[in-house]
């Protein structure tokens, strides 16, 4: 029972941090609406800085969410002995 309470507190804490960081990104993005030139993989784009900031934050969020899942999956696979020597 105590473990369930700890898990709920941890999720709540992470939610608060994610909410505060999201609000900060949104505030910074809204204050930077001028158009900028962006060079990505030999492609030149002109876009509002707010879009560039939000896209970068979104990509960072996706990587931050997916990377631990992939790592956990890889670790669990090795623990189960998926490395057959055939």
Backbone torsions as a table, in degrees:
resi	resn	phi	psi	omega
1	UNK	NA	-40.5	179.9
2	UNK	-66.0	-33.5	-179.6
3	UNK	-64.8	-39.1	179.5
4	UNK	-63.3	-37.5	179.5
5	UNK	-67.0	-38.5	178.1
6	UNK	-64.1	-42.7	179.8
7	UNK	-63.4	-40.4	178.4
8	UNK	-63.7	-41.5	178.6
9	UNK	-64.3	-41.1	-179.2
10	UNK	-64.2	-43.9	178.6
11	UNK	-63.7	-41.9	179.5
12	UNK	-62.8	-41.7	179.5
13	UNK	-63.7	-44.4	179.4
14	UNK	-65.5	-37.3	178.7
15	UNK	-63.7	-41.7	178.5
16	UNK	-63.4	-44.6	-180.0
17	UNK	-63.3	-44.6	179.1
18	UNK	-62.2	-40.2	179.0
19	UNK	-65.4	-43.2	179.5
20	UNK	-66.1	-45.1	178.4
21	UNK	-63.3	-40.7	177.6
22	UNK	-62.1	-41.8	178.4
23	UNK	-64.4	-40.3	178.7
24	UNK	-64.9	-42.5	177.5
25	UNK	-61.6	-43.3	180.0
26	UNK	-63.4	-41.8	178.8
27	UNK	-63.3	-46.4	179.5
28	UNK	-63.1	-42.4	-179.5
29	UNK	-62.9	-43.9	-178.7
30	UNK	-66.4	-27.1	179.5
31	UNK	-83.7	-5.4	-177.5
32	UNK	-126.3	78.7	-175.2
33	UNK	-103.2	2.7	-179.4
34	UNK	-68.7	159.1	180.0
35	UNK	-83.8	138.9	179.9
36	UNK	-132.4	157.9	175.3
37	UNK	-95.2	132.3	-178.3
38	UNK	-122.6	128.7	177.1
39	UNK	-108.6	114.8	-179.2
40	UNK	-130.4	117.3	177.1
41	UNK	48.7	53.7	178.0
42	UNK	64.3	20.2	175.5
43	UNK	-117.0	128.3	179.1
44	UNK	-100.3	124.3	-180.0
45	UNK	-124.6	149.4	169.8
46	UNK	-118.2	122.5	-175.7
47	UNK	-147.7	157.5	173.9
48	UNK	-63.1	140.3	-178.5
49	UNK	-58.8	-31.8	178.5
50	UNK	-59.1	-39.4	179.5
51	UNK	-68.4	-42.7	-179.9
52	UNK	-62.0	-44.0	179.8
53	UNK	-63.7	-46.2	-178.1
54	UNK	-67.2	-37.8	177.5
55	UNK	-65.9	-43.8	179.2
56	UNK	-62.6	-42.6	178.5
57	UNK	-64.9	-38.9	177.9
58	UNK	-64.6	-43.4	177.6
59	UNK	-63.4	-42.3	177.3
60	UNK	-61.8	-39.3	177.6
61	UNK	-65.1	-42.2	179.1
62	UNK	-64.6	-45.6	179.2
63	UNK	-63.4	-42.2	178.7
64	UNK	-64.7	-26.6	178.8
65	UNK	-85.7	-42.4	-173.9
66	UNK	-78.5	-39.2	-175.2
67	UNK	-56.2	-47.3	178.0
68	UNK	-64.8	-32.5	177.7
69	UNK	-65.3	-43.7	178.7
70	UNK	-65.3	-43.0	179.7
71	UNK	-62.7	-43.7	179.8
72	UNK	-64.1	-42.0	179.2
73	UNK	-62.5	-43.0	179.9
74	UNK	-64.7	-43.0	-179.7
75	UNK	-65.9	-42.4	178.9
76	UNK	-64.8	-36.3	178.6
77	UNK	-64.2	-40.7	178.9
78	UNK	-70.2	-35.6	-179.1
79	UNK	-66.5	-32.2	-179.7
80	UNK	-81.7	-8.1	178.5
81	UNK	84.7	36.6	179.1
82	UNK	-72.5	-8.7	-179.2
83	UNK	-80.9	63.6	179.2
84	UNK	-64.9	143.6	-179.8
85	UNK	-99.1	55.6	179.6
86	UNK	-100.3	NA	NA
